[in-house]
């Protein structure tokens, strides 16, 4: 099959959508399918990541999140789709590239599939601090999403939670398909083999207990909750460390917050790293922790689980689908610092006992269920059905 991916974010960005698009592209290509990516970018990015199967369209930076761009005129993708004999349009976007995908599908009479990745309706706080206006913007966002997806043959969601939300807001023909992770790289065997080397490289002492947060540093990820909870934990358990991997618009505020913490010497702001380096961070940690209330699935959580690392997570959106209390980790009420502290303390208390080892195995099994190989089989079935 010959498939076009339309996305609002791609390399050099590092986020869940980019990871999923790249992993799906690579796996589909292994299976002898052709995949072409259409995305916004700059001339510099076009030259650096030049590829015959990736087309960048000149874009302007999105003011509230400069790492993201809005393509100015991506509609020439219609000609490229015709030239490359595309058979299916698969849209991973909600902005200008989504409109281009609809135009291409309509002009060439091709099947159109959309995947909902990002909870845009929950991002109203970027535009206003007024709660009433935020509610109005959230409602307007859901109406816009319903309208946007009307021309699509099928809309996929990466979790049951998000599928249900889409249906509640009038989106039709919704199907659940996991985004998938690379379990050839991210697995317990590789993580165990890398553990000691990674901990030495990161300056972690043998008896130190490491918590890890992975994700974009944005307001809705609530990394401040994790930092405040760790600050309290570290006062009682001084041999603990917190690694924070990721970057984003809230990074300066996070850095300022960490600087005020008594535990600041035990908190490492790693920043953005190449995806190929992530195995070392998962290997080095004992537990993952996230307070995000924005996850449509949580690929970082799943990668860590595939490496055999349980997770402490906020009981919000899709997180409870993978973080199961006392099975693959612990849940705490969203934005509740004290309850997060309790769960971190419970994680430390388990240390290396049999329950912890069982939770590690459960986490590994959960991660494996979301392997890109398994999910690509589901994508192939869907593509064939719409064809």
Secondary structure, DSSP 8 states (H G I E B T S, - for coil): -EEEEEES--TT--SHHHHHHHHHHHHHHHTT-EEEEEEEE-HHHHHHT-BTTEEEEEEEEETTEEEEEEES-GGGHHHHHHHTT--EEEE--SSHHHHHHHHHHHHHT-EEEEEE---GGG-GGGT-S-HHHHHHHHHHHHHHHHHHGGG-SEEEESSHHHHHHHHHTT--SEEE----B-TTTSSHHHHHHHHHHHHHHTT--TT-EEEEEES---GGGTHHHHHHHHHHHHHH-TTEEEEEE---TTHHHHHHHHHHSTTGGGEEEEE---GGGHHHHHHH-SEEEE--S--SS-HHHHHHHHTT--EEEES-TTHHHH--BTTTEEEE-TT-HHHHHHHHHHHHHHTTSHHHHHHHHHHHHHHHHTBHHHHHHHHHHHHHHH-
